[in-house]
Amino acid sequence: MPERVLTNKKNGLLVLIVTIVFYVFATFGIIVGSSLMKSWGFPKFLGTVVFIGSFIYVCLGWILFLGLKVLKPQEALVLTLFGKYVGTLKNEGFYFVNPFCVSINPAARTKLNQSGDVDGGNKTSFLFGSRSQNAEEIPSKKISLKIMTLNNNRQKINDCLGNPVEIAIAVMWKVNDTAKAVFNVDNYKEYLSLQCDSALRNIVRIYPYDIAPGVDTTGDGIADEGSLRGSSEIVAARIRDEIQSKVNEAGLEIIEARITYLAYAPEIAAVMLQRQQASAIIDARKMIVDGAVGMVEMALERLNENQIVELDEERKAAMVSNLLVVLCGNHDAQPVVNSGSIY
């Protein structure tokens, strides 16, 4: 259903003033009509007509006030008349519409973990002029057009290697088409939340948590280095595109999606930490050994160039062994001083 924006209804102030003026005239007409009804002839008939007309307006004129609508910036109001979609008020201002029009917002009572819906349990209601802590807040039928942030709960999802990970996202979104948001889906806030969960699960299971060999995350048949931890920007962009493709029919626009939490599930977190520590130790040892071999090589070359000492192959092997032990050891070496001949 295409959205129809009503732009010719911004005359609420004029209608308010005219209605109040008519109320003043109606009150004056009741007084004048009642006094003329005491006369005879045509004045009595005229007084009766004025009195009845003024009395009817006083009793029913308040219905016009129901058609007055006030909108603040970035607010919209979807109107229906006897079940038929009339149009949408989208710009700020003071409007007057058919008093029998009804505003619709199916997500007015929906409270998600998102901006604009969280009050921390401290919001109070004012009903009939009294403050009530337990009274239910009257929901507004206005639809916010501001950019909102949805923080969905953490989900436990298996990555492409079968490892369970916990992940959460924050989605920035707004309503673009109010008619689609109201009429195409039952509740656009709940619909968005469910589509965020579904898109997150579909994208996360394509990637490994960390870089793994032989994994194709792009679908081109070539293994790459994509991962949830190392390619968070790419993963977030794919999640955003996946959500957008699902919520187009609901008139919503996804501005951005961001990963706010990412970790291994508690049942495997300790094991994966040991695995990461072992990998880090191996990499560090490899670097130490490479450096030690280079230093031994340099020492032998310097000794040969300067002819400081002549070493046979057996002594060279012993020297290399001792240097590697000293350079690759976890603790400081304890030197042994030989005061005799090296032979």
N, C-alpha and C positions, 0 to 999 in steps of 0.2 A: 504494500500500500504506500503510495508516494506521500511524502510529507507536504502539507499545505500550511504555509506561514501566514498568519493573519496580521496584516499591516495597517488596516483601516479601522481598527477598533480602539485607537488610543484617544478616547474622548471621555474617559472616566470622570475627570474633574468637572467637565461641563454637565454631565448627567447628575453628578452629586449636587452641584449647586442648584440646578433646575428642580431636582426632587425636593430639596430642602425648601426652596421658595414655594413650590406647590403645597408643601405641608403647611407653610405659614398661611397661604391663601385658604387652604382647606379648613384650618382652625378658625380663621376669621369668617369663612363661609358658614361654618356650623353656628357661630354666634349670631351672625346676621340672619341666617335662615330661620333659626329658632324664634327670633324676635318678629320676623315678618309673618311667621305662621300664626301669630296671634291676631293678625289683621283679617279683613274680609275681602273677597273678590280676587282680582288678579294678583295683588301683592302676596296673598296667602298661598296661591298656587306657585308663584315664583319662589317664595321662601321654602316651600316644601321641596321643590326641585333642587334648589341650592343646598338645602340641609342634607338631603339624601345623597346627592353627588359628593359633597364634601365628606360626609361620614364614610361613604364607600372608599374614597381615596385614603382617608386616614387609616382605615382598617387594612387595605390591600396595598397601599403605596410602598410599604417596606419591602415588597418583593423586588422592586427595582434595585435595592441595595445588594441583593444577591448576585447581580450581574457585574458588580464592581470588583476588579482584580488588580492587585498591585504586584509587579514583578521587579526584583532586584537584578543587577547585572549577573549574567551567566546563569539565568534560571529560565525554565520553560514550563508551559502548562498545556497539556493535551486535553482538548474539549470534545465531548460527544453530546449530541442532542437526540434523546430517545433512542440511544443505541447506535446512531450514525455518527461517524467521524466528521467533525466540523472543521477543525483546523488546530493549529498550534500557535500559542503566543510565545515568542522567543526573545524579544527585546525588552529592556527595562522600561518601565513606565506605568501609567495609571490607565487601565482599560475598562471598557464597558462592553459586555457580551450579553447574549440572551440569558435572562435570569434562570431559565430552565436547563442551561448547559451544565454538564457534570464533568469535572476534571478527573482524570484517570492516571494512576501511577501504581501498577501492581507490585512494585518493589519498595513501596513506602515503608512497610513494616519490617523489611529485611535488614538485619544487622549482621554485617560481615566484619572480618578483621581488617578494616580498611579506613582510610581517612574519610571523615564525614559521618561515619557510623559508630565510632567508638566514643563513649562518654565516661568510661571508667566506673559506671555505677553511681555517679554523683549527680546526674542530671535530675532536676525536679520538675514537676508539672504545676501549672496554675490553672485550676478549673473553678469556674464560677467565682473568680476573684479571691480564692483562698489557696494557700500554698499547701500541697499535699506531697509527702515523701513517697507514698505507696500508690498514688494514682497513676494510671497508665497515660503516657504521653500521647497526645493526639498527633498522629502522623501527618506530615505535610504532603499534599498531592503534587507539589511542584517537583520538577525533574532538574537536577543539577547538571549544568553543562560544563562545570569546571573539570580540570584534570584531577582524577582521583588515583589513589595508590592502594592496590589490593595486595595484602601480605597473606598468602595462603599458608596453611600449616605445613610443617615438615612432612615429607613423604619418604618412605623407605622403598627404594627401587633397585632392582638388580641392573648393573651395568652390562656391557656387551660380553664381559668375561664371567658373568654370573655372580660377581661380588656385590653384596647388599650395601648400598650407600644411602645416606640421609641427605636430602637436598630440599631447599626452600627457595622460592622466588618472590620478587616484588614486581608487580605489573602496574605501570602507569597507563590509565585509560580514560576515555571520556565518551559521552554520548554525542553522536553526530546526527542521527536521524531519529527523532523522538517517536515518529509514527511506527517505524520498524521496531524500536525498543519496546513499545507498549503493546503492539498488536501481533507481531510476528513470533514472539516467545512469551511464555507464561510469566517468567520473572527474570528480567535481564541480568540482575545481579547474581542470582544463583546460577543462571546459565553461564555467565562469564567465569564464575568460580569453578564450575565443573569442567569447562573447556580448558582452563589453565591447568588443572590436575591432569587431564587427559593428554594435553600437548607436552607437558613436562615429562610424563611417563614415556611417551612415544620418542622423544628426542634423547633422553638420558640413556635409554637402553641401546642406543647406537654407539655410544662412546665408552671407552674404559675410564676408570677413575684416573689412572696415571698412564703415561706413555707405555704402550705394549707393542711388541713386534707382530707384524702380520695382520694388523687390524685396519680395515677400510672404513673410515667414517664419512667419506664424501659420496660414496656410491659409484665411483668411477672405476672400480675394479683394481685400484692401485693402493697398496698399503701406505698409510701416512702416519704422522705423529700427533694426530688429534687426540685430545683427552679432556675430561671434565675439569681437571685442575689446571692444565696448561693452556687450554683454548676456551676460557670462560666467556670472552667477548663473542666468539663465533657461536658457541652453544646458546648464549642468551639471544643472539640475533635469530637463530633458527627457531628457538622457542617463541619469540615474538611473531615471526612470520607464520608459524603453525597456529598460534592462537588467533591471529588476524584472519586467517582463512576460514576459521570456524565461526567467528562472530560477525562477519560481514552482514549476514541476514538479520542480525539483531540490531543493526544500526550503530555499532560500537567501533571506535577506533583505538587501536593499541599503540600508544606512544613509544613505550620502551618496556623491556623486560630485563631484570637483573637478578643474578644469583646472589642470595643473601646468606646462605648457609650451605656448606658442603663438607661432608665428613664420612668416613666409613661407619657402618652400623656398629653399635657397641659390641655385638657378639664376635666381630672379627677385627675390631680396632687394634687390640693388643698384638695380634698376630701380624697384621699389616705393618704396625709400627716396628716390630722386630725385623720384618722383611726390609723395610726402608733403612733401618739402622745397619743391617748386614750389607745392603747394597752400598751405603755410604762408606762403610769400613773397607769394603773391597776396592772401591774407587780411590779411597785415600791411600791404601796400601800399594795400589798400582802406581800412584803418583810418587810415593816414597821410593819404591824399588827403581823406577825409571830414573829418578834423581840420583839415587845411590850408585847405580851402574855408571851413570855419566861422570860422577865424581871419582870413582875408582879408575875409570878409563883416563880421566884427566891426570890423576896422580901418577899412573904408570907412564904416561907419555912425558910428563915433566921430569920424572926420575931418569928416563932414558935419554932425554934431550940434554940434560945437565950432567949426565954421567955421575950422579951423586953416589950411587951404589950399584954394583953388578948383582943381579938376581937371576938364579936359574929358574926353570919352569916350576919346580916344586916350591921354591920360596915365593914366587909370584902367586901361585895358587893359595898358599897360606896367607899371604898379604891380602889378596882379594877376599878370602873368606873372613878374615878379621875385620876388614873395612866394612864389608856388607853387614856383619853382625853389629858393628858399632852404629852404622848409619841407619839400619832398618829396625833397631831394637826399640822397645817401648820405654826403656829406662836408660839412664846415663850409664855409659860404660865404666867399669872398674879397671883401671889400667894396672898391668903387672910390669914392673921395671926389671929388666934383665941386665945385670951388670957385667955379664960375661960376654963371650964371643957369640955372635949370631950363628956360628957353626959349631 
